C-alpha cells in the first residue's frame, strides 16, 4: 500500500523523501535494534519504513538512497540515528 509522504507524529510534521510501500499500522511506535550492538530505540512506523529502505538500499549498493535516508534520519531523528545507524 502506497502512502503519502507527510506524516504527523507527536504534533510535528515530517516529510519523507521516499514513496513508501509498507503495511505497518499507522500511529504505532516500534522498537528497532542496532544490527551490530543490539542497542534498542523506538521509532514511529514511518521512520521504521525509512530505516528498512536504508538497510535494503545498502544491501543493493544503492548508496544515493542510503545517503538520502541517512541525511533524513540525522535531521529528523538524531538521537535514534546515533543508536541504530551511526
Secondary structure, DSSP 8 states (H G I E B T S, - for coil): -B--SEEEETTEEEE-SS--B----TT-EEEEE-TTT--EEEEEHHHHHHHHHHHHHHHTT-HHHHHHHHHHHHHH-HHHHHHHT-
